[in-house]
């Protein structure tokens, strides 16, 4: 089973899917007239506005924080450092490019998620790729495929992997056992998710800004501690983006193909644009027009990839640790411990890893729950929540190699039907976006309220 999922995940996440993801982002950028460049500042203003006349379960800000709870996480700590360790500093340039076109993808999937969302029997909103694949594209079987893969993937990428990361980090830092940490995590998770999306969004709205701010402050301290090397660090990113990187120190070297591959792959892993997970949270937002929440969701990709990932990358390149031969969290830890006195570096990275992982557990429960609801109805949602809490405990205890490979495979399988929907619905999306922008300019659509 382990070998099967490893081979299958490698096949699914081959160059063809990366090209499809990047190509879809470029196509949507073209069809939408570069909306991510024209409306970014408006998107940030919308994020903090209060929608009074729209329908929904949570605010623009709550929806964004829920989505960022899932995306701002190990991709920013381990993903960026892995891209640099395997692809060299030039991989960061391609991560930036992926983030820029990914903003158009995130806008598109969030727009469609709000447009085609439904109200269930309890009066709560349900939305996401499964609904626009069924009601927008008219292909319910594709919606069912997405929902099945999404419900399964959530137990891997959003549950057991995150629980294990948290338990391992705390166990190493405090000497406590994983069993006790598994119990604590399960209880905390249960207390939050029992309240549904409103409780999850409420926790995320307080939790995410604080945890991101703490991590960014630490990264800035590392950068300013190596300010005399910052210019050369930035120069490395642009120089190696089109040439690859020669072997130096503990770094084994990377070809141009590797530089592009790891930059694109880790960029997509970090911001999840095109995967179809974030629009599930976007659908729950209180808004009177899909375009508004779509712009808010788009800003999340900018914050995740162009801000958080960039600061991690600059900390790695300016501190010079990227040549050490380390990878993943260990490389980020090396950059922080080398610039922060005492144990503050390791403590900050450990705390960030734990908080990012726990927030991902909460957000991905909602994603998986809504996929499960689409397949079996809302009366079985409580069963999914109980199962989720149990698997948090299991994840804290087990070895995860097979879970990683299973998650990678399921993530790819949910991405494919979502991209099919986005590409085939791009014509309708383009027309409605144009009408939305005209309405904003002419005042027929309220700009904020």
Secondary structure, 3 states (H helix, E strand, C coil): CHHHHHHHHHHHCCHHHHHHHHHHHHHHHHHCCCHHHHCHHHHHHHHCCCCCCCECCECHHHHHHHHHHHHCCHHHHHHHHHHHHHHCCCHHHHHHHHHHHHHHHHHHHHHHHHHCCEECCCCCEECCHHHHHHHHCCCHHHHHHHHHHHHHHHHHHHHHHHHHHHHHHHHHHHCCCHHHHHHHHHHHHHHHHCCHHHHHHHHHHHHHHHHHHHHHHHHHHHHHHCHHHHHHHHHHHHHHCCCCECCECCECCECHHHHHHHHHHHHHHHHCCCCCCHHHHHCCECECCHHHHHHHHHHHHHHHHHHHHHHHHHHHHHHCHHHCCCCHHHHHHHHHHHHCCCCHHHHHHHHHHHHHHHHHHHHHHHHHHHHHHHHHCHHHHHHHHHHHHHHHHHHHHCCCHHHHHHHHHHHHHHHHHHHHHHHHCHHHHHHHHHHHHHHHHHCCCCCCC
